[in-house]
Amino acid sequence: MKKLLFTAIIGAAIITGCKQQPKTEKTTEIVKKETVSKNFAEVIETAHKKDIFLAKEAIQYDAVINFGGNEILNANITVSTSSDIAKIAYKKGDEIYVNKQDIFVSDGLKANPGVRFHAYTWNYFFLFPYKLNDNGTKWDFNHKTEEANNNLKTAKLSFEANTGDAPDDWYVVYKNNETDLLEHVAYIVTAGKTKEAAEADPHAIKYTDYTEIEGISIATNWDFYGWNSKDGLTDKIGNAKITNIKFVEGFRDSFSIPENYIKK
């Protein structure tokens, strides 16, 4: 359509100069309409059916996560779709309750230095397609990696100061060209380290084995890799299996933090 319109404009200019201005205005109008479209993040949210997802109260799933051959999490997790409250019930019996910025743990986790990381990170990865336009998010939709063979569209997500527990974290997001679902996400973890130290060892999570839960596509396998801007995914370093996924009702009414749990 653009080619035909351009030809028409040139033809009109040759025949008579007085018709050139109306054609130019029409071309400008068409270009303007084409640029008013969904951005990279909104396209992903649409593919993951954000509106339908957020209409649900909460979602529950089992997660078994391994890094370096060691199981670091085996738990049943329930989280509100808005992510403000969550319960992580370890298979061995300990529990974490999340209430916005506060977490409460059972006695067996009171000395665990990584408990706050576990309280927020895995649910953030699970809910990632629905967190792309949270308050404090900043996007660079023109961000490109240096990968020679990457044919996926990318953009970089960062955060305003004082956003969440780790505002210095950033994510390079890749989306599938055909489905617009998340393909993989590179990231740094600044918890317990400086931004410079975190940027020296970035990782990536690759989302695969999507399954539909009430019509919403959710990845049931996460593979973790080393990552850098030049080579993309490098060595595989971990894996997560997500099973028994279901939406649940009544989570807010039943959410009650035991009195003897310790605030961390």
C-alpha positions in Angstrom: 0.0 0.0 0.0 2.9 2.4 0.8 4.4 1.7 -2.6 1.2 2.5 -4.5 0.7 5.6 -2.4 4.2 6.8 -3.1 3.8 6.2 -6.8 0.5 8.2 -6.7 2.2 11.1 -5.0 5.1 11.2 -7.5 2.6 11.0 -10.4 0.5 13.8 -9.0 3.6 16.0 -8.6 4.5 15.6 -12.2 1.0 16.4 -13.5 0.3 19.4 -11.2 2.1 20.9 -8.3 -1.1 22.1 -6.7 -2.2 18.6 -5.7 1.1 17.7 -4.0 0.2 19.1 -0.5 -3.0 17.1 0.0 -1.2 13.9 -0.9 1.6 14.6 1.5 -0.9 15.2 4.3 -2.6 11.9 3.5 0.7 10.1 3.6 1.6 11.7 7.0 -1.8 10.6 8.4 -1.2 7.0 7.3 2.3 6.8 8.8 1.0 8.3 12.1 -1.7 5.7 12.3 0.8 2.9 11.7 3.1 4.1 14.5 0.3 4.2 17.1 0.5 0.5 17.9 1.3 -1.8 20.8 4.9 -1.7 22.0 7.1 -4.7 22.6 6.0 -5.2 26.2 2.3 -4.8 25.4 2.6 -7.4 22.6 4.0 -9.9 25.0 1.3 -9.2 27.6 -1.4 -9.7 24.9 0.1 -13.0 23.9 0.1 -14.1 27.5 -3.5 -12.9 27.9 -2.7 -10.5 30.8 -6.3 -9.2 31.1 -7.7 -12.7 31.6 -4.9 -13.7 34.0 -5.3 -10.7 36.2 -9.1 -11.3 36.4 -8.2 -14.5 38.4 -7.6 -14.2 42.1 -4.5 -16.4 42.5 -2.5 -19.2 40.9 -0.9 -22.2 42.5 2.0 -24.4 41.2 4.7 -26.9 42.3 8.3 -25.9 41.5 11.4 -28.0 41.7 14.5 -25.9 40.9 18.1 -27.2 40.6 21.3 -25.4 40.1 24.7 -27.1 39.7 23.2 -30.4 40.4 21.8 -29.3 43.7 18.1 -28.9 44.5 17.6 -25.4 45.9 13.8 -25.3 46.0 11.0 -27.9 46.1 7.8 -26.3 47.1 4.1 -25.7 46.5 3.6 -22.0 45.7 0.4 -20.0 45.8 0.6 -16.3 44.7 -2.0 -13.7 44.0 -2.1 -12.8 40.3 -1.3 -9.2 41.4 1.7 -10.7 43.3 1.1 -8.8 46.6 0.6 -11.9 48.7 2.1 -15.4 48.4 2.7 -18.6 50.3 5.6 -20.9 49.7 5.2 -24.3 51.3 8.4 -26.3 51.2 7.9 -30.1 50.7 10.0 -30.6 53.9 7.6 -28.5 55.9 8.9 -25.0 56.2 6.9 -22.0 54.9 7.4 -18.5 53.7 4.5 -16.0 53.7 4.9 -12.8 51.6 2.8 -9.8 52.3 3.9 -7.0 49.9 7.3 -5.9 51.1 7.3 -8.1 54.2 8.1 -11.8 54.5 7.5 -14.1 57.4 9.2 -17.5 57.8 8.8 -20.7 59.9 11.5 -21.5 62.4 13.6 -23.7 60.1 14.2 -20.8 57.7 15.0 -18.0 60.3 18.8 -18.4 59.7 18.6 -18.8 56.0 20.4 -15.8 54.4 18.7 -16.4 51.0 15.2 -16.6 52.2 14.2 -13.2 50.9 15.6 -14.0 47.5 13.5 -17.2 47.4 10.5 -15.4 48.6 10.4 -13.1 45.6 12.5 -14.4 42.7 10.7 -17.5 41.6 7.3 -15.9 41.7 8.7 -13.0 39.7 10.0 -15.3 37.0 6.7 -17.1 37.0 4.7 -13.9 36.7 7.2 -12.1 34.5 4.9 -11.7 31.4 2.4 -9.9 33.7 5.0 -7.6 35.4 6.3 -5.8 32.3 4.5 -2.5 32.9 4.5 -2.4 36.7 5.1 0.9 38.5 8.8 1.8 38.2 9.6 -0.1 35.1 11.7 1.6 32.4 12.0 0.2 28.8 14.6 0.6 26.1 12.7 -0.8 23.1 15.6 0.0 20.8 18.1 -2.2 22.7 20.0 -4.7 20.6 22.4 -7.4 21.7 25.7 -8.1 19.8 24.7 -11.6 18.9 25.6 -12.5 15.3 22.8 -15.1 14.9 20.0 -13.7 17.0 16.8 -13.3 14.9 14.5 -12.6 17.9 13.3 -9.2 18.8 14.7 -7.8 22.1 14.2 -4.9 24.5 15.8 -4.0 27.8 13.8 -3.6 31.1 15.3 -1.7 34.0 13.8 0.1 37.0 13.5 3.5 38.7 15.3 4.0 41.9 13.7 2.5 45.0 11.6 0.1 43.0 11.2 -3.3 44.8 14.0 -5.1 46.5 16.6 -4.8 43.7 16.1 -1.7 41.6 19.6 -2.1 40.0 18.6 -5.4 38.4 17.9 -5.4 34.6 16.5 -7.8 32.1 17.0 -8.3 28.3 13.8 -9.7 27.0 13.5 -11.9 23.9 10.1 -12.7 22.4 9.1 -15.5 20.0 8.6 -14.2 16.5 5.6 -16.4 15.8 3.7 -16.6 19.1 4.9 -13.3 20.8 5.3 -15.4 24.0 8.4 -15.0 26.1 11.3 -16.9 24.6 14.1 -16.2 27.1 15.1 -13.4 29.4 18.7 -12.4 30.4 19.1 -10.9 33.8 21.4 -9.9 36.6 20.9 -10.5 40.3 22.2 -7.7 42.6 20.9 -9.3 45.8 23.9 -9.4 48.2 26.3 -7.9 45.6 27.2 -4.7 43.7 25.7 -4.0 40.3 29.2 -4.2 38.8 29.7 -7.7 40.3 26.3 -8.8 39.1 27.0 -7.5 35.6 30.1 -9.6 35.5 28.0 -12.8 35.7 24.6 -12.4 34.0 22.3 -15.3 33.6 19.3 -16.1 31.4 16.1 -18.1 31.8 14.7 -19.9 28.7 10.9 -20.6 28.9 9.8 -23.7 27.1 7.1 -26.4 27.1 4.2 -24.0 27.2 0.9 -25.5 28.2 -2.6 -23.9 28.4 -4.2 -23.4 31.8 -7.7 -22.2 31.2 -6.7 -20.8 27.9 -3.5 -19.0 29.2 -0.1 -20.2 28.0 2.3 -20.9 30.8 5.8 -22.3 30.5 6.3 -25.5 32.5 10.1 -25.8 31.9 12.7 -23.2 32.7 16.3 -23.7 31.7 18.9 -21.4 33.2 22.1 -20.4 31.3 25.0 -18.2 31.5 24.6 -15.2 29.1 26.5 -12.4 27.6 25.5 -9.7 25.0 27.9 -11.1 22.3 27.2 -14.8 22.5 23.7 -14.9 24.0 23.0 -18.2 25.9 26.1 -20.0 26.9 26.5 -23.0 29.4 23.4 -24.5 31.0 23.5 -24.0 34.8 20.1 -25.0 36.1 16.6 -26.1 35.5 13.1 -25.6 36.9 10.1 -27.9 36.5 6.7 -26.3 37.0 3.8 -28.7 37.5 0.3 -28.9 38.9 -0.6 -25.4 37.8 -4.1 -24.2 38.6 -6.0 -21.1 39.4 -7.5 -20.9 42.9 -10.2 -18.9 44.6 -10.4 -17.8 48.2 -6.7 -17.3 48.7 -7.1 -13.8 50.2 -9.7 -15.0 52.6 -7.6 -17.9 53.8 -4.3 -16.0 53.9 -3.2 -15.9 57.5 0.3 -15.6 58.8 1.0 -17.8 61.8 1.7 -15.7 64.9 5.0 -17.5 65.7 6.5 -16.9 62.3 9.5 -14.6 62.1 9.6 -11.4 60.1 12.7 -11.2 57.9 
